[in-house]
């Protein structure tokens, strides 16, 4: 299968704190990603948890990139 994309429509940008919050507000744990023997737990959004993760990424000097198509987050193909 060949997927063609208009490269002018696709952009990468560093995630802002607001982008992190938006991402985590819609985040759901995927039970298929848990290893055998691990207990599945659902994720409940908390602005405090999101802010802690943002700060952790900064402390680790990591840049998390957001993929945008037409200035909107690209979440699914």
N, C-alpha and C positions, 0 to 999 in steps of 0.2 A: 504494500500500500504506500502511495506517495501522498504526502500532505504538503500542500503549497500554501505559503503564507505571504502576505504582503508585508515585507520587512519595514516599511514606513509606518505601519499600523502597530507594530510590536515594539515595546520599549522595556528596558530594565531601569528601575530606580530604587535607591535605598529606602527601606521601610521607615516610616516615621512612627512616633509613639501612637498617633491616632490610627495609623494603618494597622499596627499591632492590635489595638483595642478592637477595631472592626473585625479583624481576622478571628480573634479569640471569642468574640460575641457569637459567632456562627460555628465555632469549632465543635466537633464531636469526636470522641475517642472511637477508634475502629476496633471492634473486638477481634478481628482477624490479625491484628498486629501484635497481640499479646502472645507471649510464648506459652507453651504447654506448662501448666502448673502455676502460671501467674494469674492473679485475681483481676478480672476486668472491673474497671470502675468508670462511671460516667463522669464527664467533665462538666463542672458548673462554673460559669463565667464569674469572675470577680475582677473589678478594675485594679484592686491591689495586686492580685496575682499577675495580671497583664503588665502592670508597671514594674513589678519585680523582674519579670522576664526581660523587659526592655532594658532595665538597668544591668542585668546580668550580661546581656549581649554587649552592652557598652563596656562593661568591666573587662570582658574577654577580648575586646577590640575586634568584635565580629561585625560584619556588615551583612544584613539579611536583605536579599533582593526581592522585589515585587515585580512580577511580570504583568505588564499592562498591554491591553489591546484597545486602541481608540480611547486612551486615557482612563480605562476602567480595568480593575483587576481581572486577570485571566485565571479563572478558577478551574474550569473544566474544558476539555477539548471537545 
